[in-house]
Amino acid sequence: MGEVRKRRRKRFGGNKRTIIGWSVGVLAIILLAITGFVYKQLQPQNHFKEVPVVSKTPNNTQSQYGVFNVLLIGSDERKGQNVGHSDSMMLFHVDLNRNQYQAISIPRDTRVHLDGYGYTKLTSVQYIKQATEGAKKGVDAAVNAVSELTGVPINYYVETNYQGLQGMVDAIGGIDINVPFDVKLTHPWYPENKNKVVNAGVHSVDGKMVTELVHERYSLKNGEYDRQKLQEEALIGIAKTALKPSNVTKLPGVIKQVPNFLIASNMNTSDMISLGVAIKDFNPDTQLHYYQVGGEWKTMYDDILKNNNDQLVMDKAQLEEIIDQHFKQ
């Protein structure tokens, strides 16, 4: 009888191990399947089949898979503040099918219309909405103002500030930036850089100096337009450095900076990872095409500030031509 019980216990014990083994095996298969599914979904051609539209301007053309618009907002909001001006705006048209990226700068002092207020500078739109209705309404207003001005829908927005930019550049160990002309720092963030001159040429710089360069405009011959060129060169420098294979080890530091770099965005982690997969072989020299739009400076009445100030009235014909040829394909 005892022998029978032993045999039964042995058989039962064997069955138990078999059940556990099967359970672990099934769990492993499920996890692998989920991992494979997630990896497949994160592939750009799958992930960006459908994209949101966050602006009021509808998509008046048939949307294509992997084609969308991203608005990059640079805010002058400082740490501890709840409001800031849109100090720089750059609209990107992403075409993952052709691996081509179009970018156009929208000057901060461009005259735009804000529902409920009237006409004002673009830089004031986000500020007044943040101050009266909160941060989200401020971003929404800025997005809609750019969308209405350009006539294209905006699918994603990413907002950063100068502190976040500095942290991001430092996280990748600094960058090489091509400074196309001499720059005198007349309004620096850091007092020790007051009136410092950065001569034309390629410079290896840290995050602090990058923020100084992209902020300066008063000493530049073409003011805001030259500052836009500095911002373009900074983005190219960041892209080239961040995508170097040798910088893979610095990714944890970059990831830690993301909460500081981003003030607001409707892109989630999956969106960012998928876009990162798409641009891993990005070459800004051949794949990034940058545009500026001219205009006329006029002293005009500002319905928000209730006074006359200098505003840029963009060349509508030139803007429409650039948008039609490069942002609606």
Summary of the structure (lengths in Angstrom):
residues: 329
radius of gyration: 25.5
end to end distance: 83.5
largest distance: 105.8
contacts: 992
relative contact order: 0.14
helix: 48%
strand: 24%
